């Protein structure tokens, strides 16, 4: 969601709210290039993508202990939601027909 200027969220809350992880087998990590660990990437942007899975073992329990969301979904669900979103945006930006 787009945040208003006076949203009142901490940097941590902003990063988590605007991110989502995709659960996938470790063998697929290479193909995602770290994009499947968006939360960790946004919290530790200088971390090499090859270490993001390890960082996840630290960030997930901390966020959940602080009652912060840890949004993640499976690959198929993520693919479906991204596809739906792209179609919605495309429909909104399509020029009107004559």
C-alpha positions in Angstrom: 0.0 0.0 0.0 1.0 3.6 -0.6 1.8 5.4 2.6 0.7 9.0 3.4 3.4 11.4 4.5 2.2 11.4 8.1 1.9 7.6 8.3 3.7 7.3 11.7 5.3 4.0 11.0 8.8 3.2 12.0 11.4 2.3 9.3 11.1 -1.3 10.4 7.3 -1.3 10.1 7.5 0.4 6.7 10.0 -2.2 5.3 7.9 -5.1 6.5 4.6 -3.7 5.4 5.8 -3.0 1.9 7.5 -6.4 1.4 6.6 -10.1 1.0 8.7 -13.2 0.9 8.1 -16.1 -1.5 8.6 -19.6 0.0 10.4 -21.9 -2.4 12.8 -24.8 -2.3 16.4 -23.8 -1.6 17.4 -25.1 -5.1 15.3 -22.2 -6.6 17.0 -19.4 -4.7 19.5 -18.9 -7.5 16.7 -18.3 -10.0 15.1 -15.6 -7.8 18.4 -13.8 -7.2 17.3 -13.0 -3.7 14.0 -11.5 -4.7 12.2 -14.2 -2.8 13.6 -12.7 0.4 12.2 -9.2 0.0 11.8 -8.6 3.8 15.4 -9.5 4.5 16.6 -7.6 1.5 14.8 -4.4 2.6 16.0 -4.8 6.2 19.7 -5.6 5.3 20.1 -4.3 1.8 23.9 -4.8 1.7 23.6 -8.5 2.5 24.6 -10.7 -0.4 21.6 -12.6 -1.8 23.4 -15.9 -1.1 23.0 -15.2 2.7 19.4 -14.0 2.8 18.1 -17.5 3.7 20.4 -17.4 6.7 19.3 -13.9 7.7 15.6 -15.1 7.5 16.3 -17.5 10.4 17.0 -14.3 12.4 14.5 -11.8 11.1 11.4 -14.0 11.1 11.5 -14.8 14.9 12.3 -11.2 15.8 9.5 -9.7 13.8 7.0 -12.2 15.1 8.2 -11.7 18.7 7.6 -8.0 18.2 4.0 -8.7 16.9 5.0 -7.4 13.4 3.7 -9.2 10.3 5.9 -11.5 8.4 4.1 -11.7 5.0 5.1 -14.7 2.9 3.3 -17.0 0.5 4.0 -20.0 -1.7 5.3 -19.7 -5.2 2.0 -20.4 -6.9 0.1 -18.0 -4.7 2.7 -15.3 -5.3 2.6 -15.8 -9.1 -1.2 -15.6 -9.1 -1.3 -12.4 -7.0 1.4 -10.7 -9.1 -0.4 -11.7 -12.3 -3.7 -10.3 -11.0 -2.0 -7.1 -10.0 -0.4 -6.6 -13.4 -3.7 -7.1 -15.1 -5.4 -4.6 -12.8 -2.7 -2.0 -13.4 -2.7 -2.6 -17.1 -6.5 -2.1 -17.3 -6.2 1.2 -15.4 -3.5 2.5 -17.7 -5.0 1.4 -21.0 -6.1 4.3 -23.1 -9.9 4.5 -23.7 -11.2 2.9 -26.9 -12.7 5.1 -29.6 
